[in-house]
Amino acid sequence: MIFSRTAPSVQNAVNTLDDLVNVMEINSLSGEIVTPENSKTVATAYRCANIISDDVAKMPLQTFQSRRSGEIERVRPNGLLTNIAWRLEVQPNRYTSPFLFKKQVVQWMLFHGNAYIWQAPNASRELFILPASSTEPIFDKNGNLWYKVQSGGNYKYYPDVEVLHLMINPDSTGMIGQSVIQFAREVIGRQKGAHKTQSKFYKQGLNPSGVMFMNGALSAEERNRVRASFEQTMSGSDNAYRLAVLDNKVAKFEP
């Protein structure tokens, strides 16, 4: 349930968008492009994020208030008032449990450096997570902070009083967090490159790449047919160490 808003007159908080928004596609020295999404295919990155987010999601998230006497007491969840304690401890919104809600928040912060929690301005006071991959803080001409969210080619704007912005590793502006992926991109890039190389090795088996010299002139179709036949026989881990038999049409093979 996302409420539409009239777009304010806004400008980026800093000079360029790249200075403000978390970098979503980063080249590593290994030549692999590391993004928050494809980094999840690396087992180490996925397991770390999954373990950390699970541990945080298991923790109770409670609210407290201070009395005039100086005493601090816990605010109890109230389903009739749907107070913030109820939303944090019982049901953040009609779709999500507290465990999954906290897990999603932590994973957004780990992979994107930021997490945005929006409280709907209605009586139910439901809490929703805005996608950090398409959300950015901006300022209008009066200096008011807004959060711009791209959704299906359109933009929606939320005032800062409705959005809780959580971040890790804040940048020099203090407006945007930096993900763990940004700092670990070289290690993840090397692992992705190694996994890709291993995958190609197992796909290829021990099929040696090389040059095959044929007796006589072959057409393009005939060359493709010979190449396909050789690769089909030798490729794949099931065909590893298999004997290649070449007929007298092959004059020479050089790996």
C-alpha positions as CSV (number, residue, x, y, z in Angstrom):
1,M,0.0,0.0,0.0
2,I,2.0,3.0,-1.3
3,F,0.5,6.4,-1.3
4,S,1.1,8.6,-4.3
5,R,2.5,12.0,-3.7
6,T,3.1,15.2,-5.7
7,A,6.7,15.5,-6.7
8,P,8.4,18.3,-4.8
9,S,10.9,20.6,-6.4
10,V,14.0,18.7,-5.5
11,Q,17.7,18.6,-6.1
12,N,20.3,16.1,-5.2
13,A,21.9,16.4,-1.8
14,V,25.3,16.6,-3.4
15,N,26.6,17.6,-6.8
16,T,26.3,14.2,-8.6
17,L,24.2,11.2,-8.1
18,D,27.3,9.0,-8.0
19,D,28.5,10.8,-5.0
20,L,25.3,10.2,-3.1
21,V,23.9,6.8,-4.2
22,N,25.6,3.5,-3.3
23,V,27.5,2.1,-6.3
24,M,25.5,-0.8,-7.6
25,E,28.0,-2.2,-10.2
26,I,31.7,-2.3,-9.4
27,N,34.5,-3.7,-11.5
28,S,37.2,-5.7,-9.6
29,L,40.8,-6.3,-10.6
30,S,39.8,-9.8,-11.5
31,G,37.7,-8.4,-14.3
32,E,34.5,-9.6,-12.7
33,I,31.7,-7.1,-12.1
34,V,30.5,-7.4,-8.5
35,T,27.0,-6.3,-7.6
36,P,24.9,-6.8,-4.5
37,E,22.8,-9.4,-6.3
38,N,25.5,-11.5,-8.0
39,S,27.7,-11.4,-4.9
40,K,25.0,-13.7,-3.3
41,T,26.1,-16.5,-5.7
42,V,29.4,-16.6,-3.7
43,A,28.8,-19.1,-0.9
44,T,30.9,-17.2,1.6
45,A,29.1,-13.8,1.1
46,Y,25.7,-15.5,1.1
47,R,26.3,-17.5,4.3
48,C,27.8,-14.5,6.2
49,A,24.8,-12.3,5.3
50,N,22.3,-15.1,6.1
51,I,23.9,-15.9,9.5
52,I,24.2,-12.3,10.5
53,S,20.6,-11.4,9.5
54,D,19.2,-14.5,11.2
55,D,21.0,-13.7,14.4
56,V,19.8,-10.1,14.4
57,A,16.2,-11.1,13.5
58,K,16.1,-13.4,16.5
59,M,16.8,-10.5,18.9
60,P,13.8,-8.8,20.5
61,L,13.2,-5.3,19.2
62,Q,11.5,-3.4,22.1
63,T,10.6,0.3,22.7
64,F,11.0,2.2,26.0
65,Q,9.8,5.5,27.3
66,S,11.0,7.8,30.1
67,R,8.8,9.0,32.9
68,R,9.0,12.4,34.5
69,S,10.2,10.7,37.6
70,G,13.2,9.6,35.6
71,E,12.2,6.0,35.5
72,I,12.4,4.1,32.2
73,E,9.8,1.6,31.4
74,R,9.0,-0.7,28.5
75,V,6.1,0.2,26.2
76,R,3.9,-2.8,25.9
77,P,2.4,-3.8,22.5
78,N,-1.2,-2.7,22.1
79,G,-3.2,-4.3,19.3
80,L,-6.1,-1.9,19.7
81,L,-3.9,1.2,19.3
82,T,-1.5,-0.6,17.0
83,N,1.3,1.4,18.6
84,I,4.9,1.2,17.4
85,A,5.7,-1.6,20.0
86,W,2.9,-3.7,18.4
87,R,4.4,-3.1,15.0
88,L,7.9,-4.0,16.0
89,E,7.1,-7.0,18.2
90,V,3.9,-8.5,16.8
91,Q,3.1,-7.5,13.2
92,P,5.1,-4.8,11.3
93,N,2.5,-5.0,8.5
94,R,-0.2,-7.3,7.2
95,Y,2.2,-9.3,5.1
96,T,5.4,-9.7,7.2
97,S,6.4,-11.3,10.5
98,P,8.8,-9.5,12.8
99,F,11.5,-12.0,12.1
100,L,11.4,-11.6,8.4
101,F,11.0,-7.9,8.7
102,K,14.2,-7.6,10.7
103,K,16.0,-10.1,8.5
104,Q,15.2,-8.0,5.4
105,V,16.3,-4.8,7.0
106,V,19.7,-6.3,7.9
107,Q,20.2,-7.8,4.5
108,W,19.5,-4.5,2.8
109,M,22.1,-2.9,5.0
110,L,24.7,-5.6,4.4
111,F,24.3,-5.8,0.6
112,H,23.4,-2.1,-0.1
113,G,24.7,-0.2,2.9
114,N,21.2,1.3,3.6
115,A,17.8,0.3,4.7
116,Y,14.7,2.5,4.6
117,I,11.6,1.8,6.8
118,W,8.5,3.8,5.9
119,Q,5.6,4.2,8.3
120,A,2.3,4.6,6.4
121,P,0.6,7.9,7.5
122,N,-2.7,6.2,8.4
123,A,-4.4,4.8,11.5
124,S,-2.9,1.4,11.1
125,R,0.7,2.7,11.2
126,E,2.1,-0.2,9.2
127,L,5.8,-0.4,8.6
128,F,7.1,-1.1,5.1
129,I,10.6,-1.5,3.8
130,L,11.5,0.7,0.8
131,P,14.0,-0.9,-1.6
132,A,17.4,0.5,-1.0
133,S,18.4,-0.3,-4.5
134,S,16.0,2.3,-5.9
135,T,15.7,4.8,-3.0
136,E,17.8,8.0,-2.6
137,P,17.7,11.0,-0.2
138,I,17.2,14.3,-1.9
139,F,16.5,17.9,-0.8
140,D,14.0,20.3,-2.1
141,K,14.7,24.0,-2.7
142,N,13.8,24.8,0.9
143,G,16.3,22.3,2.3
144,N,13.7,19.8,3.3
145,L,14.8,16.1,3.1
146,W,12.8,13.7,1.0
147,Y,13.3,10.1,-0.1
148,K,12.8,9.5,-3.8
149,V,11.8,5.9,-4.7
150,Q,11.8,4.7,-8.3
151,S,8.9,2.2,-9.0
152,G,8.2,1.0,-12.5
153,G,9.7,4.0,-14.3
154,N,7.8,6.4,-12.0
155,Y,9.0,8.2,-8.9
156,K,7.4,8.6,-5.5
157,Y,8.5,11.0,-2.8
158,Y,8.3,10.5,1.0
159,P,9.0,13.1,3.6
160,D,11.8,12.4,6.0
161,V,9.4,12.3,9.0
162,E,7.8,9.1,7.6
163,V,11.1,7.3,6.8
164,L,13.7,5.8,9.1
165,H,17.0,5.6,7.3
166,L,19.4,3.0,8.7
167,M,22.9,2.7,7.3
168,I,26.3,1.1,7.8
169,N,29.7,2.6,6.8
170,P,28.4,6.1,6.1
171,D,30.2,8.0,3.3
172,S,31.9,11.4,3.6
173,T,28.5,13.1,3.2
174,G,26.9,11.1,6.0
175,M,23.8,10.7,3.8
176,I,24.5,7.3,2.3
177,G,25.8,4.1,3.7
178,Q,28.3,1.9,1.9
179,S,27.7,-1.9,1.7
180,V,30.1,-4.6,2.8
181,I,30.2,-5.6,-0.9
182,Q,32.0,-2.4,-1.8
183,F,34.8,-3.1,0.6
184,A,35.0,-6.8,-0.2
185,R,34.6,-6.5,-4.0
186,E,38.2,-7.7,-4.8
187,V,37.9,-10.9,-2.7
188,I,34.4,-11.6,-4.1
189,G,35.6,-10.8,-7.6
190,R,38.5,-13.3,-7.3
191,Q,36.1,-15.9,-6.0
192,K,33.6,-15.3,-8.8
193,G,36.4,-15.6,-11.3
194,A,37.7,-18.8,-9.8
195,H,34.2,-20.3,-9.7
196,K,33.6,-19.3,-13.4
197,T,36.9,-20.9,-14.4
198,Q,36.1,-24.1,-12.4
199,S,32.7,-24.3,-14.0
200,K,34.2,-24.0,-17.5
201,F,36.8,-26.6,-16.6
202,Y,34.1,-29.1,-15.6
203,K,31.9,-28.2,-18.5
204,Q,34.9,-28.7,-20.8
205,G,36.3,-31.8,-19.1
206,L,39.7,-32.5,-20.4
207,N,38.8,-31.5,-23.9
208,P,41.9,-29.7,-25.2
209,S,41.4,-26.5,-27.1
210,G,43.6,-26.3,-30.1
211,V,43.9,-26.3,-33.9
212,M,42.9,-29.3,-36.0
213,F,44.4,-29.5,-39.5
214,M,42.2,-31.4,-42.1
215,N,43.2,-33.0,-45.3
216,G,41.7,-30.9,-48.1
217,A,39.6,-27.8,-48.1
218,L,36.4,-27.8,-46.0
219,S,33.4,-25.6,-46.2
220,A,32.3,-23.5,-43.2
221,E,29.5,-26.0,-42.6
222,E,31.9,-29.0,-42.7
223,R,34.3,-27.3,-40.3
224,N,31.4,-26.5,-37.9
225,R,30.3,-30.2,-38.1
226,V,33.7,-31.5,-37.3
227,R,34.1,-29.1,-34.4
228,A,30.7,-29.9,-32.9
229,S,31.4,-33.7,-33.2
230,F,34.7,-33.4,-31.4
231,E,33.3,-31.2,-28.6
232,Q,30.3,-33.4,-28.1
233,T,32.6,-36.5,-27.7
234,M,35.1,-34.8,-25.4
235,S,33.3,-32.1,-23.4
236,G,31.9,-32.5,-19.9
237,S,33.1,-34.1,-16.8
238,D,31.4,-37.4,-17.8
239,N,33.8,-37.5,-20.8
240,A,37.0,-36.7,-18.9
241,Y,39.9,-38.9,-19.8
242,R,38.0,-40.3,-22.7
243,L,40.0,-41.4,-25.8
244,A,39.7,-39.2,-28.8
245,V,39.8,-41.2,-32.1
246,L,40.5,-39.2,-35.2
247,D,40.2,-40.6,-38.8
248,N,42.5,-40.1,-41.7
249,K,40.8,-36.8,-42.6
250,V,42.6,-35.2,-39.7
251,A,46.2,-34.4,-40.7
252,K,47.4,-32.9,-37.5
253,F,46.1,-31.7,-34.1
254,E,47.9,-29.2,-32.0
255,P,46.7,-28.3,-28.4
